[in-house]
């Protein structure tokens, strides 16, 4: 156990020293990714001491993801990384949105942000035909992260302004682990819950949608939406260039699992990116 704790501390310290972060584009869009994967390692950065005034990370890669939550079909698409941070006070990130850390220090951060949800297009998959579109929408967000050895604990709550117009939140945790010299693995679970308005938007079928799609009418209730497991790997080629990969598994629950829109309750996503840290 002592060896494990030392390994975790070493990984946390190294991750903090490099201030590793990175999330693919499509932040907060319904994906199997765990919410904490959009800001991996960021809460650990102040543990290494005072942060530089500015931290900028840019990158690109590729992603494989389901056509929509619950889809059998998958599609490949490009992914992008754009992350700008001012000390540990403010950030503009494709992963986290635009926000401010109202509380911050070594091993903890909490604040407010504006993230976004890209919605859903009925042309994304043949199974969605007749269901109509869910519009893209900004999502004001409250978030908190805390490093409690050996885990980073995370929580967030988001509200759609347009689009689904519902509430959705996540509880998660991850542990930093060394895997190679210059390489780190962040691994942990997540659980997602949503209110009835969100669930009706993404998983409900009303009378008009049933007539247009041929699917049975379905009234979705709020509650647990899904649980899952995420893994993010970071490998530093040097002090500027880094390789990043994410993988995640999600299991839909409750109304999300029972909906006739859902073709499969289990799904995954993977991505690989190369980035440059200024």
C-alpha positions as CSV (number, residue, x, y, z in Angstrom):
1,X,0.0,0.0,0.0
2,X,2.8,2.4,0.8
3,X,4.4,1.7,-2.5
4,X,1.1,2.4,-4.3
5,X,0.7,5.7,-2.4
6,X,4.3,6.7,-3.3
7,X,3.5,5.9,-7.0
8,X,0.4,8.0,-6.9
9,X,2.2,10.9,-5.3
10,X,5.0,10.6,-7.9
11,X,2.5,10.6,-10.7
12,X,0.5,13.5,-9.3
13,X,3.7,15.5,-8.8
14,X,4.9,14.8,-12.3
15,X,1.5,15.6,-13.8
16,X,1.4,18.7,-11.8
17,X,4.9,19.8,-13.0
18,X,3.8,19.4,-16.6
19,X,0.3,20.8,-15.9
20,X,-1.1,18.1,-18.2
21,X,-4.5,18.6,-19.6
22,X,-6.2,17.8,-22.8
23,X,-9.6,17.0,-24.0
24,X,-10.9,16.5,-27.5
25,X,-13.3,18.9,-29.1
26,X,-17.0,18.5,-28.7
27,X,-16.9,19.4,-25.0
28,X,-19.9,18.3,-22.9
29,X,-21.6,17.0,-26.1
30,X,-23.3,13.7,-25.1
31,X,-20.4,11.2,-25.4
32,X,-19.2,8.2,-23.4
33,X,-16.3,10.3,-22.1
34,X,-16.2,10.8,-18.3
35,X,-16.6,14.5,-17.4
36,X,-13.3,14.6,-15.6
37,X,-11.5,13.7,-18.9
38,X,-12.2,17.2,-20.1
39,X,-9.8,18.6,-17.5
40,X,-7.4,15.8,-16.7
41,X,-4.7,16.7,-14.3
42,X,-5.6,20.4,-14.1
43,X,-6.3,20.4,-10.4
44,X,-2.9,18.9,-9.8
45,X,-1.0,21.6,-11.5
46,X,-0.6,24.0,-8.5
47,X,0.9,21.2,-6.5
48,X,4.2,21.8,-8.3
49,X,4.4,25.4,-7.1
50,X,3.5,28.8,-8.7
51,X,2.0,28.5,-12.2
52,X,3.3,30.5,-15.2
53,X,1.2,33.5,-16.1
54,X,-0.1,31.8,-19.3
55,X,-0.4,28.2,-20.3
56,X,-1.5,27.4,-23.9
57,X,-1.9,24.0,-25.4
58,X,-2.9,23.4,-29.0
59,X,-3.4,20.0,-30.8
60,X,-5.3,17.8,-33.1
61,X,-6.1,14.1,-33.7
62,X,-8.9,11.7,-34.5
63,X,-11.9,10.3,-32.6
64,X,-14.1,7.3,-32.9
65,X,-17.5,7.8,-31.3
66,X,-21.2,6.6,-31.5
67,X,-23.5,8.4,-33.9
68,X,-25.5,9.4,-30.9
69,X,-25.9,8.1,-27.3
70,X,-27.3,4.6,-27.5
71,X,-26.4,4.1,-31.2
72,X,-25.1,0.9,-32.7
73,X,-23.2,2.7,-35.4
74,X,-19.9,4.5,-34.9
75,X,-18.2,7.3,-36.9
76,X,-14.7,8.6,-37.1
77,X,-14.0,12.4,-37.0
78,X,-11.2,14.8,-36.3
79,X,-10.7,16.1,-32.8
80,X,-9.0,19.3,-31.7
81,X,-7.4,20.7,-28.6
82,X,-7.4,24.4,-27.8
83,X,-6.7,25.3,-24.1
84,X,-5.7,28.7,-22.7
85,X,-5.2,29.3,-19.0
86,X,-4.3,32.4,-17.0
87,X,-2.5,31.2,-13.8
88,X,-5.1,29.1,-11.9
89,X,-7.7,31.8,-12.2
90,X,-9.3,31.7,-15.6
91,X,-9.5,29.5,-18.7
92,X,-10.9,29.2,-22.2
93,X,-10.9,25.6,-23.3
94,X,-12.6,23.3,-25.8
95,X,-12.9,20.8,-23.0
96,X,-14.2,22.9,-20.1
97,X,-15.6,26.0,-21.9
98,X,-14.9,29.5,-20.6
99,X,-14.7,29.9,-16.9
100,X,-13.2,31.2,-13.7
101,X,-11.9,29.3,-10.7
102,X,-13.6,31.1,-7.8
103,X,-11.8,28.8,-5.3
104,X,-8.4,27.5,-6.1
105,X,-5.2,26.2,-4.5
106,X,-2.8,23.2,-4.4
107,X,-5.1,20.2,-5.0
108,X,-8.5,21.9,-5.2
109,X,-10.5,24.2,-7.6
110,X,-14.1,25.2,-7.9
111,X,-15.9,27.7,-10.0
112,X,-18.3,28.6,-12.8
113,X,-18.0,28.3,-16.5
114,X,-20.0,28.4,-19.8
115,X,-19.6,25.1,-21.6
116,X,-21.8,23.9,-24.5
117,X,-23.8,21.0,-25.9
118,X,-23.9,20.5,-29.7
119,X,-27.3,18.8,-29.6
120,X,-28.4,16.1,-32.0
121,X,-29.3,16.0,-35.6
122,X,-31.9,13.5,-36.8
123,X,-29.7,13.0,-39.9
124,X,-26.8,11.7,-37.8
125,X,-28.2,8.2,-37.9
126,X,-31.0,6.4,-39.7
127,X,-32.6,5.3,-36.4
128,X,-33.2,9.0,-35.5
129,X,-35.3,9.8,-38.6
130,X,-38.5,11.5,-37.7
131,X,-37.4,12.5,-34.1
132,X,-36.4,16.0,-35.0
133,X,-33.3,17.9,-34.0
134,X,-32.0,18.9,-30.5
135,X,-30.5,22.4,-31.0
136,X,-27.0,23.3,-29.8
137,X,-27.0,25.3,-26.6
138,X,-24.7,27.0,-24.1
139,X,-24.6,25.4,-20.7
140,X,-23.7,27.5,-17.6
141,X,-21.8,25.1,-15.3
142,X,-20.8,24.8,-11.6
143,X,-17.8,22.6,-11.0
144,X,-15.5,21.4,-8.2
145,X,-12.4,19.2,-8.0
146,X,-10.5,18.0,-5.0
147,X,-7.3,15.9,-4.6
148,X,-7.9,13.5,-1.8
149,X,-5.0,11.0,-1.9
150,X,-5.0,8.9,-3.9
151,X,-8.0,10.2,-5.9
152,X,-9.1,13.4,-7.6
153,X,-12.8,13.8,-6.8
154,X,-14.9,15.7,-9.3
155,X,-18.5,17.1,-9.6
156,X,-20.3,19.4,-12.0
157,X,-23.8,20.6,-12.7
158,X,-24.9,22.1,-16.0
159,X,-28.1,23.8,-17.3
160,X,-29.0,24.0,-21.0
161,X,-30.0,27.5,-22.2
162,X,-32.0,26.3,-25.2
163,X,-31.5,22.9,-26.8
164,X,-32.4,20.2,-24.2
165,X,-33.1,23.0,-21.6
166,X,-32.5,20.5,-18.8
167,X,-30.2,19.9,-15.9
168,X,-27.4,17.4,-16.1
169,X,-24.6,16.6,-13.7
170,X,-21.7,14.3,-13.1
171,X,-19.9,12.8,-10.1
172,X,-16.5,11.1,-10.7
173,X,-13.1,10.3,-9.5
174,X,-9.7,9.4,-11.0
175,X,-6.3,8.3,-9.9
176,X,-3.0,9.4,-11.6
177,X,-0.6,6.5,-12.2
178,X,2.9,6.4,-13.8
179,X,3.1,4.0,-16.8
180,X,6.4,5.0,-18.5
181,X,9.1,7.5,-18.0
182,X,7.3,10.7,-19.1
183,X,4.0,8.9,-19.3
184,X,1.0,8.9,-17.1
185,X,-2.4,7.1,-16.9
186,X,-5.5,8.7,-15.3
187,X,-8.2,6.1,-14.6
188,X,-11.5,6.4,-12.9
189,X,-15.3,6.0,-12.8
190,X,-18.1,8.4,-13.4
191,X,-21.9,8.6,-12.9
192,X,-24.2,11.0,-14.7
193,X,-27.7,12.1,-13.7
194,X,-30.2,14.3,-15.4
195,X,-33.7,15.8,-14.9
196,X,-36.8,14.8,-16.7
197,X,-36.5,17.7,-19.2
198,X,-33.1,16.6,-20.4
199,X,-34.2,13.0,-20.5
200,X,-37.3,13.7,-22.5
201,X,-35.2,15.7,-25.0
202,X,-32.7,13.0,-25.7
203,X,-34.6,9.8,-24.9
204,X,-38.3,10.6,-25.0
205,X,-40.7,10.0,-27.9
206,X,-43.8,12.1,-28.0
207,X,-46.9,11.5,-30.1
208,X,-45.7,13.5,-33.1
209,X,-42.2,11.8,-33.0
210,X,-43.8,8.4,-32.8
211,X,-46.0,9.0,-35.8
212,X,-43.0,10.3,-37.8
213,X,-40.4,7.8,-36.8
214,X,-42.4,4.6,-36.3
215,X,-41.0,4.2,-32.7
216,X,-43.4,3.6,-29.8
217,X,-44.3,6.6,-27.6
218,X,-42.0,6.8,-24.6
219,X,-42.0,9.1,-21.6
220,X,-38.5,9.5,-20.1
221,X,-38.1,10.2,-16.4
222,X,-35.2,12.0,-14.7
223,X,-32.7,10.3,-12.5
224,X,-29.6,8.3,-13.2
225,X,-28.6,8.4,-16.9
226,X,-25.4,6.4,-17.1
227,X,-22.3,5.1,-15.4
228,X,-18.9,4.5,-16.9
229,X,-15.2,4.2,-16.7
230,X,-12.6,6.5,-18.3
231,X,-8.9,6.3,-19.0
232,X,-6.7,9.1,-20.2
233,X,-3.0,8.6,-21.1
234,X,-0.5,11.4,-21.5
235,X,3.1,10.9,-22.8
236,X,5.5,13.8,-23.0
237,X,7.9,13.6,-25.9
238,X,9.7,16.7,-24.5
239,X,8.8,19.7,-22.5
240,X,6.6,21.0,-25.4
241,X,5.3,18.1,-27.4
242,X,2.9,15.5,-25.9
243,X,0.8,12.6,-27.1
244,X,-2.7,12.2,-25.6
245,X,-5.2,9.4,-25.8
246,X,-8.7,8.9,-24.2
247,X,-10.8,5.8,-23.9
248,X,-14.2,5.5,-22.2
249,X,-16.9,3.0,-21.6
250,X,-20.5,4.0,-20.8
251,X,-23.5,2.0,-19.7
252,X,-26.9,3.7,-20.0
253,X,-29.3,3.4,-17.1
254,X,-32.9,4.1,-16.2
255,X,-35.0,5.8,-18.9
256,X,-31.9,6.2,-21.1
257,X,-31.5,2.4,-21.2
258,X,-35.3,1.7,-21.7
259,X,-35.9,4.2,-24.4
260,X,-36.8,2.9,-27.9
261,X,-34.3,5.4,-29.3
262,X,-31.5,3.4,-27.6
263,X,-30.2,0.6,-29.7
264,X,-27.5,-0.5,-27.3
265,X,-27.0,0.3,-23.6
266,X,-23.2,-0.1,-23.7
267,X,-20.9,2.0,-25.8
268,X,-17.4,3.4,-26.0
269,X,-15.3,6.2,-27.5
270,X,-11.6,6.5,-28.2
271,X,-9.4,9.3,-29.4
272,X,-5.7,10.1,-30.1
273,X,-4.1,13.5,-30.3
274,X,-0.8,15.2,-30.6
275,X,-0.4,18.6,-28.9
276,X,2.1,21.4,-28.4
277,X,2.4,23.1,-25.0
278,X,3.7,26.7,-25.2
